[in-house]
Amino acid sequence: MKFRPLGDRVVVRRIKEDTKTAGGIIIPETAQEKPQEGEVIAVGPGLLDEKSGKRNPLEVKAGEFVLFGKWSGTEVKIDGEELLIMKESDIMGVVEGRKAKK
């Protein structure tokens, strides 16, 4: 199934953080905080400007890595994968120079 967000919404996949502390202690999953960094999977066409009737394109693009607030977005499951759908305004910024892990 494909999913296309509407308006200024963005679909983000959370990036898992390391589960070890600097001292080598493994943190159990129940004690971990949810990551606040993710990869943009899909973006909507942008908000419709009521005055001009034109769409304002979003600043973020699919494939970029972003930081967002701890409680931002709505968690959804699409094709068995947990994703977040949030408004572009919930994104604090783009992480420059980050490469996708394979």
C-alpha positions as CSV (number, residue, x, y, z in Angstrom):
1,M,0.0,0.0,0.0
2,K,1.2,3.5,-0.8
3,F,0.4,6.5,1.4
4,R,0.4,10.1,0.2
5,P,0.1,12.8,2.9
6,L,-2.2,15.7,2.3
7,G,-1.5,19.5,2.8
8,D,1.5,20.3,4.9
9,R,1.8,16.8,6.5
10,V,5.0,14.7,6.5
11,V,5.5,11.0,7.0
12,V,8.6,10.2,9.2
13,R,10.3,7.0,10.1
14,R,11.9,7.2,13.6
15,I,15.6,6.3,13.6
16,K,16.6,3.9,16.3
17,E,19.3,5.1,18.7
18,D,22.0,3.0,20.2
19,T,20.8,0.8,23.0
20,K,24.1,1.0,24.9
21,T,25.4,3.6,27.3
22,A,28.9,5.0,27.0
23,G,29.9,2.5,29.7
24,G,28.6,-0.4,27.7
25,I,25.4,-1.0,29.7
26,I,22.5,-2.2,27.5
27,I,19.3,-0.2,28.1
28,P,16.1,-2.3,28.1
29,E,13.6,-1.2,25.5
30,T,11.0,-0.3,28.2
31,A,13.4,2.3,29.7
32,Q,14.4,3.9,26.4
33,E,12.9,7.2,25.3
34,K,11.5,7.3,21.8
35,P,14.0,8.9,19.3
36,Q,13.4,12.5,18.2
37,E,15.2,12.0,15.0
38,G,13.8,10.5,11.8
39,E,13.9,10.1,8.1
40,V,11.3,11.8,5.9
41,I,9.5,9.1,3.9
42,A,6.8,11.2,2.1
43,V,5.7,14.9,2.0
44,G,2.4,16.4,1.1
45,P,1.9,19.0,-1.7
46,G,1.9,21.9,0.7
47,L,-0.6,24.3,2.2
48,L,-3.1,26.0,0.0
49,D,-2.8,29.8,0.3
50,E,-6.4,31.1,0.7
51,K,-5.7,34.5,-0.8
52,S,-3.9,33.5,-4.0
53,G,-5.2,29.9,-4.3
54,K,-1.6,28.6,-4.9
55,R,0.2,25.9,-3.0
56,N,3.2,26.8,-0.8
57,P,5.6,23.8,-1.2
58,L,7.1,22.3,1.9
59,E,10.8,22.9,2.8
60,V,11.6,19.3,3.7
61,K,12.0,16.6,1.1
62,A,11.8,12.8,1.2
63,G,15.1,11.2,2.2
64,E,16.1,14.1,4.5
65,F,16.8,13.5,8.2
66,V,14.9,15.7,10.7
67,L,14.6,16.5,14.4
68,F,11.1,16.8,15.9
69,G,9.5,17.3,19.3
70,K,9.2,14.5,21.7
71,W,5.4,14.4,21.5
72,S,5.0,15.5,17.8
73,G,2.9,13.7,15.3
74,T,0.5,10.8,15.3
75,E,1.8,7.2,15.3
76,V,0.4,5.0,12.6
77,K,1.1,1.5,11.3
78,I,1.4,1.2,7.5
79,D,2.3,-2.1,6.0
80,G,3.4,-3.3,9.4
81,E,5.9,-0.4,9.8
82,E,5.4,2.1,12.6
83,L,5.6,5.7,11.2
84,L,4.7,9.2,12.3
85,I,2.5,11.6,10.5
86,M,3.1,15.2,11.5
87,K,2.7,18.8,10.2
88,E,5.8,20.4,8.8
89,S,5.6,23.0,11.6
90,D,6.3,20.1,14.2
91,I,9.7,19.6,12.6
92,M,12.5,21.6,14.3
93,G,15.1,21.3,11.6
94,V,17.0,19.2,9.0
95,V,20.1,17.3,10.0
96,E,22.7,18.1,7.3
97,G,25.3,15.5,6.2
98,R,23.6,12.4,7.7
99,K,23.7,9.3,5.6
100,A,21.1,6.5,5.7
101,K,22.3,3.3,7.4
102,K,22.0,0.2,5.2
